[in-house]
Amino acid sequence: MSVLLAGALGGLLGYGLVDTGCHGSCATPKATGTLVGAALAAFGCGVVAVLVLRAMAEWRRPG
């Protein structure tokens, strides 16, 4: 669920960044910014989630 939320927020950020700097017809750059932002945010959140789960698994492993 957190990866989906991060992807959605990253898409909003990407859209906003392109929207502020683009003038004229900007449909393609806005779509590209949205997709790239969503993909990067979801990937980053996924990496952090995997690292946290691995750390938790090592911490709970009997010594």
C-alpha positions as CSV (number, residue, x, y, z in Angstrom):
1,M,0.0,0.0,0.0
2,S,2.8,2.4,0.8
3,V,4.5,1.8,-2.5
4,L,1.2,2.8,-4.3
5,L,0.9,5.9,-2.2
6,A,4.5,6.9,-2.8
7,G,3.9,6.3,-6.6
8,A,0.8,8.5,-6.6
9,L,2.6,11.3,-4.7
10,G,5.6,11.0,-6.9
11,G,3.4,11.4,-9.9
12,L,1.8,14.5,-8.5
13,L,5.3,15.9,-7.8
14,G,6.5,15.1,-11.3
15,Y,3.4,16.7,-12.8
16,G,3.8,19.8,-10.7
17,L,7.4,20.3,-11.6
18,V,6.7,20.0,-15.3
19,D,3.6,22.2,-15.0
20,T,5.5,25.1,-13.4
21,G,8.3,25.1,-16.0
22,C,6.4,24.4,-19.2
23,H,4.6,27.0,-21.4
24,G,2.3,26.3,-24.3
25,S,1.2,22.8,-25.3
26,C,2.6,20.6,-22.5
27,A,0.5,17.4,-22.6
28,T,3.4,15.1,-23.5
29,P,5.9,16.6,-21.0
30,K,3.3,16.6,-18.2
31,A,2.5,12.9,-18.9
32,T,6.2,12.0,-19.0
33,G,6.9,13.9,-15.8
34,T,4.0,12.2,-14.1
35,L,5.1,8.7,-15.2
36,V,8.8,9.3,-14.3
37,G,8.0,10.8,-10.9
38,A,5.6,7.9,-10.1
39,A,8.1,5.3,-11.1
40,L,11.0,6.8,-9.2
41,A,9.0,7.3,-6.1
42,A,7.5,3.8,-6.1
43,F,10.9,2.3,-6.8
44,G,12.5,4.2,-4.0
45,C,9.8,3.3,-1.6
46,G,10.0,-0.4,-2.6
47,V,13.8,-0.4,-2.0
48,V,13.3,1.0,1.5
49,A,10.5,-1.4,2.3
50,V,12.7,-4.4,1.2
51,L,15.6,-3.2,3.3
52,V,13.4,-2.6,6.4
53,L,11.9,-6.1,6.0
54,R,15.3,-7.7,5.7
55,A,16.6,-5.9,8.8
56,M,13.5,-6.9,10.8
57,A,14.0,-10.5,9.7
58,E,17.6,-10.5,10.9
59,W,16.7,-8.8,14.1
60,R,14.1,-11.5,14.9
61,R,16.2,-14.4,13.9
62,P,17.3,-16.5,16.9
63,G,21.0,-16.3,17.5
